[in-house]
């Protein structure tokens, strides 16, 4: 699993329900949810 930083919990967490997305400039990214609080988390550069 891939980790992302949760700003609400202020620590790195595993991404729950990760989805691959592509930014406008063509870079890959992952978005998903924090398993602890449910906040959206985002990680650029992982696909």
N, CA, C and O atoms as a Maestro MAE file, in Angstrom:
{
 s_m_m2io_version
 :::
 2.0.0
}

f_m_ct {
 s_m_title
 :::
 protein
 m_atom[188] {
  # First column is atom index #
  i_m_mmod_type
  r_m_x_coord
  r_m_y_coord
  r_m_z_coord
  i_m_residue_number
  s_m_chain_name
  s_m_pdb_residue_name
  s_m_pdb_atom_name
  i_m_atomic_number
  :::
  1 25 0.843 -1.188 0.000 1 A "UNK " " N  " 7
  2 3 0.000 0.000 0.000 1 A "UNK " " CA " 6
  3 2 0.889 1.254 0.000 1 A "UNK " " C  " 6
  4 15 2.052 1.226 0.405 1 A "UNK " " O  " 8
  5 25 0.302 2.321 -0.461 2 A "UNK " " N  " 7
  6 3 1.017 3.585 -0.550 2 A "UNK " " CA " 6
  7 2 0.602 4.498 0.591 2 A "UNK " " C  " 6
  8 15 -0.550 4.489 1.023 2 A "UNK " " O  " 8
  9 25 1.548 5.282 1.069 3 A "UNK " " N  " 7
  10 3 1.274 6.199 2.162 3 A "UNK " " CA " 6
  11 2 1.139 7.616 1.645 3 A "UNK " " C  " 6
  12 15 1.727 7.984 0.627 3 A "UNK " " O  " 8
  13 25 0.357 8.404 2.362 4 A "UNK " " N  " 7
  14 3 0.202 9.832 2.094 4 A "UNK " " CA " 6
  15 2 0.121 10.536 3.443 4 A "UNK " " C  " 6
  16 15 -0.147 9.904 4.465 4 A "UNK " " O  " 8
  17 25 0.355 11.848 3.445 5 A "UNK " " N  " 7
  18 3 0.334 12.622 4.689 5 A "UNK " " CA " 6
  19 2 -1.078 13.150 4.939 5 A "UNK " " C  " 6
  20 15 -1.659 13.806 4.074 5 A "UNK " " O  " 8
  21 25 -1.625 12.869 6.111 6 A "UNK " " N  " 7
  22 3 -2.932 13.395 6.513 6 A "UNK " " CA " 6
  23 2 -2.693 14.659 7.333 6 A "UNK " " C  " 6
  24 15 -2.072 14.606 8.394 6 A "UNK " " O  " 8
  25 25 -3.185 15.793 6.843 7 A "UNK " " N  " 7
  26 3 -2.965 17.063 7.535 7 A "UNK " " CA " 6
  27 2 -3.808 17.184 8.793 7 A "UNK " " C  " 6
  28 15 -3.443 17.915 9.714 7 A "UNK " " O  " 8
  29 25 -4.924 16.485 8.845 8 A "UNK " " N  " 7
  30 3 -5.779 16.537 10.027 8 A "UNK " " CA " 6
  31 2 -5.153 15.747 11.186 8 A "UNK " " C  " 6
  32 15 -5.171 16.196 12.332 8 A "UNK " " O  " 8
  33 25 -4.601 14.567 10.875 9 A "UNK " " N  " 7
  34 3 -3.965 13.732 11.897 9 A "UNK " " CA " 6
  35 2 -2.485 14.053 12.090 9 A "UNK " " C  " 6
  36 15 -1.877 13.635 13.076 9 A "UNK " " O  " 8
  37 25 -1.904 14.802 11.136 10 A "UNK " " N  " 7
  38 3 -0.498 15.213 11.179 10 A "UNK " " CA " 6
  39 2 0.464 14.028 11.205 10 A "UNK " " C  " 6
  40 15 1.440 14.020 11.955 10 A "UNK " " O  " 8
  41 25 0.169 13.021 10.368 11 A "UNK " " N  " 7
  42 3 1.079 11.889 10.234 11 A "UNK " " CA " 6
  43 2 0.821 11.165 8.921 11 A "UNK " " C  " 6
  44 15 -0.199 11.382 8.267 11 A "UNK " " O  " 8
  45 25 1.766 10.295 8.543 12 A "UNK " " N  " 7
  46 3 1.604 9.510 7.327 12 A "UNK " " CA " 6
  47 2 0.661 8.347 7.603 12 A "UNK " " C  " 6
  48 15 0.743 7.690 8.641 12 A "UNK " " O  " 8
  49 25 -0.234 8.109 6.653 13 A "UNK " " N  " 7
  50 3 -1.204 7.024 6.782 13 A "UNK " " CA " 6
  51 2 -1.277 6.258 5.471 13 A "UNK " " C  " 6
  52 15 -0.891 6.769 4.419 13 A "UNK " " O  " 8
  53 25 -1.775 5.031 5.541 14 A "UNK " " N  " 7
  54 3 -2.019 4.245 4.332 14 A "UNK " " CA " 6
  55 2 -3.244 4.813 3.630 14 A "UNK " " C  " 6
  56 15 -4.217 5.185 4.285 14 A "UNK " " O  " 8
  57 25 -3.205 4.885 2.300 15 A "UNK " " N  " 7
  58 3 -4.330 5.430 1.540 15 A "UNK " " CA " 6
  59 2 -5.423 4.374 1.443 15 A "UNK " " C  " 6
  60 15 -5.178 3.260 0.978 15 A "UNK " " O  " 8
  61 25 -6.629 4.725 1.882 16 A "UNK " " N  " 7
  62 3 -7.779 3.838 1.783 16 A "UNK " " CA " 6
  63 2 -8.505 4.133 0.469 16 A "UNK " " C  " 6
  64 15 -8.742 5.296 0.146 16 A "UNK " " O  " 8
  65 25 -8.856 3.108 -0.280 17 A "UNK " " N  " 7
  66 3 -9.512 3.229 -1.596 17 A "UNK " " CA " 6
  67 2 -8.703 4.106 -2.553 17 A "UNK " " C  " 6
  68 15 -9.221 5.107 -3.047 17 A "UNK " " O  " 8
  69 25 -7.433 3.749 -2.829 18 A "UNK " " N  " 7
  70 3 -6.621 4.587 -3.721 18 A "UNK " " CA " 6
  71 2 -7.130 4.566 -5.156 18 A "UNK " " C  " 6
  72 15 -7.538 3.524 -5.670 18 A "UNK " " O  " 8
  73 25 -7.100 5.730 -5.793 19 A "UNK " " N  " 7
  74 3 -7.520 5.870 -7.189 19 A "UNK " " CA " 6
  75 2 -6.402 6.571 -7.946 19 A "UNK " " C  " 6
  76 15 -5.862 7.575 -7.484 19 A "UNK " " O  " 8
  77 25 -6.057 6.027 -9.125 20 A "UNK " " N  " 7
  78 3 -5.054 6.664 -9.968 20 A "UNK " " CA " 6
  79 2 -5.682 7.841 -10.687 20 A "UNK " " C  " 6
  80 15 -6.768 7.722 -11.255 20 A "UNK " " O  " 8
  81 25 -5.006 8.967 -10.663 21 A "UNK " " N  " 7
  82 3 -5.455 10.158 -11.378 21 A "UNK " " CA " 6
  83 2 -4.260 10.757 -12.116 21 A "UNK " " C  " 6
  84 15 -3.109 10.487 -11.775 21 A "UNK " " O  " 8
  85 25 -4.541 11.559 -13.112 22 A "UNK " " N  " 7
  86 3 -3.501 12.257 -13.856 22 A "UNK " " CA " 6
  87 2 -3.747 13.750 -13.726 22 A "UNK " " C  " 6
  88 15 -4.855 14.229 -13.971 22 A "UNK " " O  " 8
  89 25 -2.713 14.482 -13.340 23 A "UNK " " N  " 7
  90 3 -2.835 15.928 -13.197 23 A "UNK " " CA " 6
  91 2 -2.855 16.595 -14.570 23 A "UNK " " C  " 6
  92 15 -2.575 15.951 -15.581 23 A "UNK " " O  " 8
  93 25 -3.181 17.870 -14.603 24 A "UNK " " N  " 7
  94 3 -3.245 18.612 -15.863 24 A "UNK " " CA " 6
  95 2 -1.935 18.597 -16.627 24 A "UNK " " C  " 6
  96 15 -1.927 18.598 -17.858 24 A "UNK " " O  " 8
  97 25 -0.817 18.582 -15.891 25 A "UNK " " N  " 7
  98 3 0.495 18.593 -16.546 25 A "UNK " " CA " 6
  99 2 0.975 17.188 -16.917 25 A "UNK " " C  " 6
  100 15 2.099 17.035 -17.395 25 A "UNK " " O  " 8
  101 25 0.151 16.167 -16.708 26 A "UNK " " N  " 7
  102 3 0.484 14.811 -17.113 26 A "UNK " " CA " 6
  103 2 1.138 13.947 -16.049 26 A "UNK " " C  " 6
  104 15 1.401 12.770 -16.294 26 A "UNK " " O  " 8
  105 25 1.404 14.495 -14.885 27 A "UNK " " N  " 7
  106 3 2.036 13.716 -13.818 27 A "UNK " " CA " 6
  107 2 1.031 12.770 -13.166 27 A "UNK " " C  " 6
  108 15 -0.131 13.139 -12.988 27 A "UNK " " O  " 8
  109 25 1.453 11.567 -12.808 28 A "UNK " " N  " 7
  110 3 0.555 10.636 -12.127 28 A "UNK " " CA " 6
  111 2 0.399 10.995 -10.651 28 A "UNK " " C  " 6
  112 15 1.290 11.601 -10.056 28 A "UNK " " O  " 8
  113 25 -0.730 10.622 -10.070 29 A "UNK " " N  " 7
  114 3 -0.975 10.875 -8.656 29 A "UNK " " CA " 6
  115 2 -1.963 9.842 -8.130 29 A "UNK " " C  " 6
  116 15 -2.624 9.151 -8.906 29 A "UNK " " O  " 8
  117 25 -2.058 9.744 -6.817 30 A "UNK " " N  " 7
  118 3 -3.028 8.881 -6.158 30 A "UNK " " CA " 6
  119 2 -3.857 9.720 -5.209 30 A "UNK " " C  " 6
  120 15 -3.335 10.599 -4.523 30 A "UNK " " O  " 8
  121 25 -5.155 9.446 -5.171 31 A "UNK " " N  " 7
  122 3 -6.010 10.105 -4.189 31 A "UNK " " CA " 6
  123 2 -6.847 9.050 -3.503 31 A "UNK " " C  " 6
  124 15 -7.135 7.996 -4.070 31 A "UNK " " O  " 8
  125 25 -7.233 9.346 -2.280 32 A "UNK " " N  " 7
  126 3 -8.021 8.407 -1.506 32 A "UNK " " CA " 6
  127 2 -8.449 9.029 -0.197 32 A "UNK " " C  " 6
  128 15 -8.546 10.250 -0.073 32 A "UNK " " O  " 8
  129 25 -8.705 8.165 0.787 33 A "UNK " " N  " 7
  130 3 -9.185 8.613 2.083 33 A "UNK " " CA " 6
  131 2 -8.238 8.174 3.186 33 A "UNK " " C  " 6
  132 15 -7.549 7.161 3.072 33 A "UNK " " O  " 8
  133 25 -8.219 8.959 4.257 34 A "UNK " " N  " 7
  134 3 -7.482 8.591 5.461 34 A "UNK " " CA " 6
  135 2 -8.301 7.545 6.209 34 A "UNK " " C  " 6
  136 15 -9.488 7.769 6.450 34 A "UNK " " O  " 8
  137 25 -7.707 6.399 6.589 35 A "UNK " " N  " 7
  138 3 -8.476 5.369 7.293 35 A "UNK " " CA " 6
  139 2 -8.855 5.748 8.726 35 A "UNK " " C  " 6
  140 15 -9.742 5.126 9.311 35 A "UNK " " O  " 8
  141 25 -8.204 6.747 9.292 36 A "UNK " " N  " 7
  142 3 -8.471 7.137 10.677 36 A "UNK " " CA " 6
  143 2 -9.633 8.130 10.770 36 A "UNK " " C  " 6
  144 15 -10.575 7.927 11.536 36 A "UNK " " O  " 8
  145 25 -9.550 9.222 9.968 37 A "UNK " " N  " 7
  146 3 -10.542 10.290 10.104 37 A "UNK " " CA " 6
  147 2 -11.436 10.452 8.881 37 A "UNK " " C  " 6
  148 15 -12.451 11.146 8.956 37 A "UNK " " O  " 8
  149 25 -11.085 9.828 7.753 38 A "UNK " " N  " 7
  150 3 -11.920 9.921 6.559 38 A "UNK " " CA " 6
  151 2 -11.656 11.140 5.690 38 A "UNK " " C  " 6
  152 15 -12.380 11.368 4.721 38 A "UNK " " O  " 8
  153 25 -10.639 11.926 6.012 39 A "UNK " " N  " 7
  154 3 -10.287 13.099 5.227 39 A "UNK " " CA " 6
  155 2 -9.648 12.660 3.911 39 A "UNK " " C  " 6
  156 15 -9.006 11.611 3.850 39 A "UNK " " O  " 8
  157 25 -9.823 13.465 2.855 40 A "UNK " " N  " 7
  158 3 -9.193 13.163 1.582 40 A "UNK " " CA " 6
  159 2 -7.680 13.349 1.705 40 A "UNK " " C  " 6
  160 15 -7.211 14.332 2.278 40 A "UNK " " O  " 8
  161 25 -6.926 12.395 1.161 41 A "UNK " " N  " 7
  162 3 -5.467 12.502 1.112 41 A "UNK " " CA " 6
  163 2 -5.026 12.361 -0.337 41 A "UNK " " C  " 6
  164 15 -5.736 11.773 -1.152 41 A "UNK " " O  " 8
  165 25 -3.846 12.904 -0.660 42 A "UNK " " N  " 7
  166 3 -3.388 13.006 -2.028 42 A "UNK " " CA " 6
  167 2 -1.892 12.778 -2.066 42 A "UNK " " C  " 6
  168 15 -1.166 13.278 -1.206 42 A "UNK " " O  " 8
  169 25 -1.417 12.024 -3.061 43 A "UNK " " N  " 7
  170 3 0.014 11.754 -3.206 43 A "UNK " " CA " 6
  171 2 0.403 11.946 -4.667 43 A "UNK " " C  " 6
  172 15 -0.126 11.260 -5.541 43 A "UNK " " O  " 8
  173 25 1.321 12.871 -4.942 44 A "UNK " " N  " 7
  174 3 1.762 13.154 -6.302 44 A "UNK " " CA " 6
  175 2 2.959 12.264 -6.627 44 A "UNK " " C  " 6
  176 15 3.828 12.051 -5.782 44 A "UNK " " O  " 8
  177 25 2.999 11.748 -7.851 45 A "UNK " " N  " 7
  178 3 4.162 11.023 -8.334 45 A "UNK " " CA " 6
  179 2 4.099 9.524 -8.181 45 A "UNK " " C  " 6
  180 15 5.063 8.849 -8.542 45 A "UNK " " O  " 8
  181 25 3.030 8.966 -7.670 46 A "UNK " " N  " 7
  182 3 2.886 7.511 -7.556 46 A "UNK " " CA " 6
  183 2 1.709 7.082 -8.422 46 A "UNK " " C  " 6
  184 15 0.654 7.716 -8.440 46 A "UNK " " O  " 8
  185 25 1.928 5.978 -9.143 47 A "UNK " " N  " 7
  186 3 0.810 5.512 -9.969 47 A "UNK " " CA " 6
  187 2 0.575 4.037 -9.831 47 A "UNK " " C  " 6
  188 15 -0.331 3.494 -10.464 47 A "UNK " " O  " 8
  :::
 }
 m_bond[187] {
  # First column is bond index #
  i_m_from
  i_m_to
  i_m_order
  :::
  1 1 2 1
  2 2 3 1
  3 3 4 2
  4 3 5 1
  5 5 6 1
  6 6 7 1
  7 7 8 2
  8 7 9 1
  9 9 10 1
  10 10 11 1
  11 11 12 2
  12 11 13 1
  13 13 14 1
  14 14 15 1
  15 15 16 2
  16 15 17 1
  17 17 18 1
  18 18 19 1
  19 19 20 2
  20 19 21 1
  21 21 22 1
  22 22 23 1
  23 23 24 2
  24 23 25 1
  25 25 26 1
  26 26 27 1
  27 27 28 2
  28 27 29 1
  29 29 30 1
  30 30 31 1
  31 31 32 2
  32 31 33 1
  33 33 34 1
  34 34 35 1
  35 35 36 2
  36 35 37 1
  37 37 38 1
  38 38 39 1
  39 39 40 2
  40 39 41 1
  41 41 42 1
  42 42 43 1
  43 43 44 2
  44 43 45 1
  45 45 46 1
  46 46 47 1
  47 47 48 2
  48 47 49 1
  49 49 50 1
  50 50 51 1
  51 51 52 2
  52 51 53 1
  53 53 54 1
  54 54 55 1
  55 55 56 2
  56 55 57 1
  57 57 58 1
  58 58 59 1
  59 59 60 2
  60 59 61 1
  61 61 62 1
  62 62 63 1
  63 63 64 2
  64 63 65 1
  65 65 66 1
  66 66 67 1
  67 67 68 2
  68 67 69 1
  69 69 70 1
  70 70 71 1
  71 71 72 2
  72 71 73 1
  73 73 74 1
  74 74 75 1
  75 75 76 2
  76 75 77 1
  77 77 78 1
  78 78 79 1
  79 79 80 2
  80 79 81 1
  81 81 82 1
  82 82 83 1
  83 83 84 2
  84 83 85 1
  85 85 86 1
  86 86 87 1
  87 87 88 2
  88 87 89 1
  89 89 90 1
  90 90 91 1
  91 91 92 2
  92 91 93 1
  93 93 94 1
  94 94 95 1
  95 95 96 2
  96 95 97 1
  97 97 98 1
  98 98 99 1
  99 99 100 2
  100 99 101 1
  101 101 102 1
  102 102 103 1
  103 103 104 2
  104 103 105 1
  105 105 106 1
  106 106 107 1
  107 107 108 2
  108 107 109 1
  109 109 110 1
  110 110 111 1
  111 111 112 2
  112 111 113 1
  113 113 114 1
  114 114 115 1
  115 115 116 2
  116 115 117 1
  117 117 118 1
  118 118 119 1
  119 119 120 2
  120 119 121 1
  121 121 122 1
  122 122 123 1
  123 123 124 2
  124 123 125 1
  125 125 126 1
  126 126 127 1
  127 127 128 2
  128 127 129 1
  129 129 130 1
  130 130 131 1
  131 131 132 2
  132 131 133 1
  133 133 134 1
  134 134 135 1
  135 135 136 2
  136 135 137 1
  137 137 138 1
  138 138 139 1
  139 139 140 2
  140 139 141 1
  141 141 142 1
  142 142 143 1
  143 143 144 2
  144 143 145 1
  145 145 146 1
  146 146 147 1
  147 147 148 2
  148 147 149 1
  149 149 150 1
  150 150 151 1
  151 151 152 2
  152 151 153 1
  153 153 154 1
  154 154 155 1
  155 155 156 2
  156 155 157 1
  157 157 158 1
  158 158 159 1
  159 159 160 2
  160 159 161 1
  161 161 162 1
  162 162 163 1
  163 163 164 2
  164 163 165 1
  165 165 166 1
  166 166 167 1
  167 167 168 2
  168 167 169 1
  169 169 170 1
  170 170 171 1
  171 171 172 2
  172 171 173 1
  173 173 174 1
  174 174 175 1
  175 175 176 2
  176 175 177 1
  177 177 178 1
  178 178 179 1
  179 179 180 2
  180 179 181 1
  181 181 182 1
  182 182 183 1
  183 183 184 2
  184 183 185 1
  185 185 186 1
  186 186 187 1
  187 187 188 2
  :::
 }
}
